[in-house]
């Protein structure tokens, strides 16, 4: 798990105050990574069920993300963090999350974009912000953003709800503000850790050629990215759309 993903989950838990039970799909982690990968501390007071395809640290029960054994509308929050790229049929995992979530339930997910092969040969996909937005088409309200250089973001993060409501819009506004501030404050620790995976991008940033940003996807804006007016900001908060 990336430090930026952990930071995003913390902001999600504070802004949305998601209900339980909280089910994390892909919860297994290696020894020594508890501080980074164990997210239970962000959901205190709520039942937390760590699920994975195999046993390991952080795993409470065995589950297949593409065929969950939870009953319909029995889960308050689903976390799908760095899992979809390892599934041959990621749309099935999204549909299963939708099925088990209660009304006004929340799904939070992350996927890498500019990242090396990992877990190979079970590493199938890389998703853009617009791709994740499309996968979440059955969720009436959602927010999707990318982190890193705008043309080669490091990862995508999204939050979606099963039921459209004013409450989601209000909490989403707080969430976006928290994300912008969090990445701005953790620029050196967070973004440098993102960029150092690619020395070329890191050098480009030092030369002012790889603009760092938190880019929020907006399907109503007819531009791939908007950056020029925000170059004076350490972290540009922008909105995107697929070109027609």
C-alpha positions, 0 to 999 in steps of 0.5 A: 500500500502506498503512503498516499493511499493510506493518507486518502483512507484516513481522510475518507474515514474522517470526512465521510464517517462511514458506517460499519461493518467495514469490510476490507477486501485484500487486507493481507499484508507482510510483517513489518508493514502494520503501520502502513497497511493496518487501517483498523485504527481509522474505523474505531468503534465499528466492526472491521472485517479484513478479507483476502483470497488467502490467510495472512496478517490482517485477514479475518476471513477468506473471500473472493472479491468477485463472489463475496459471501456476504448477504445483500445489503449487509455491509456499511462500507467496502474498501477495495484498495489496490485489488482491482488490478489483480482481478481478471474481472474487476467489474464483478468485484464492483458489482459485488460491492454494490450488492452487499452495501446497505442503502447509503453505503460507501465504497472506497477504492484505489488502483495504481496507474504508473506502477511496475508489474506486481503480483505477476502473473495476476496483474491484469490492469491499469486504470485511469480516473475516467476508467474508474468513473465508468466502472462505478456507473451504477453508483449514483454519487461518486468522487474520483481523483488521481495523484501525481504528475498529471499525464502519468499519475501514480494512483487513482482513488475513489469514493462512491455511494449506493444512494444519492443524497445531500449528505454525500455531497456535503461530506464530499466537499469536506473530503476534497478539501481535506485531500488537497490540504493533506497532500499539500502538507505532506508534499515532500514525504508523500509526493517524493515517495510517489515520484521516486519510483520513476527517476525520470519523473522525479528529475522532471519535477525538479526541473519543473516539467512534471507538475504534481497535482491532485486531479479530480475527475469531472465528466462535465468539463470538456478537457483532459486536464486543466493545469496552467492556472494552478502552477503557482500552487504546490499541489494543484487541485484540478478537474478532468474529462475524457476528450470526445 
